[in-house]
């Protein structure tokens, strides 16, 4: 099989020739540590992973007067094109103080101003000022934030450039400045996870209104994505994991808002993977009940999760493809080669039976020993069906 055939077979819960092995995001710091100028395609080829090409393709809805933010510049790693309008204008200024470089954002609308600040480190960026500071702030998003549409032509071009190697993966849009695919995850970024959890008790109707606004901002992109050659779209986020929220919160505030997006993605012809980088075991059936095609990351206890691959395979393996399960912090640096290969064998033994499993690190990682990367993929290729 080709890598593309192998990955698609697993996503469709079919048996492939051998265990597929890939990664989530390839972080810039990881690639820089491998060698100067190494790009994702070269990384996959050098280490023998089944390739994934990430495509983030947004465009404005010209019919509404929306336009691309003229001050954005070339989008950064996995950064979307930001969409503005005369009623939604974004200003930037350098963020002062300690903690590394950062940017303070001011979003101007006819009814008020929203502000948000990010800092950027060597490996990643983080929010230091949340966008939503008072309940009425969500009204400004509802009234004035222009939703992005999918740039189908851009996806087609990048898929063609990939040469059919591996699959084309994207994600449901998050909030432009800094957001993530799931409605709950997006809200956690904009409001703060502690604040959001408290609000589910103090003002649950407001939380549902907020989540509904974010859902409705994502739907136009999905509706316009029909025909785009995506093989997989990501939903969810770690703040929906059971090491962050209870199953009751997931059932009441996550599933009712993310499930319609999964259904819309299916109507547009796309597979969906639900991403939960954290605890999953208490909510396996709740996630599978939203009917994604795949679930990730099955983070093991050694990395802060709770995944039991064998139990998960027994409980939901006939409903979804399982992706992940490998502890990248423990077995891609600072260990013996034999430990890495034994971990690959464990993952295959516990989750590989009958297909429908893709071996992958549990989310992205920032550094790795090249020898252990090779050991990971070499052992995966030896796991034949």
Secondary structure, DSSP 8 states (H G I E B T S, - for coil): --HHHHHHHHHTT---SB-EEE-S---HHHHHHH-TT--HHHHHHHHT---EEE---EE--GGGT-EE-TT--S--TT----EEBTTBEEEEEE--SSSS-EEEEEEEETTEEEEEEEEE-SS-EEEEE-S--STTHHHHHHHH----EE-HHHHHHHHHHTTT-SEEEEE----SSS--SSHHHHHHHHH-HHHHHHHHHH-HHHHHHHHHHHHHHHHHHHHHTTT---SEEEEE-GGGSTTTS-HHHIIIIIHHHHHHHHHHHHHTT--EEEE--S--GGGHHHHHTTT-SEEEE---GGGT----HHHHHHHHTTTSEEEEEE-HHHHSSSS-HHHHHHHHHHHHHHH-TTS-EEEEESS--S---HHHHHHHHHHHHH-B-
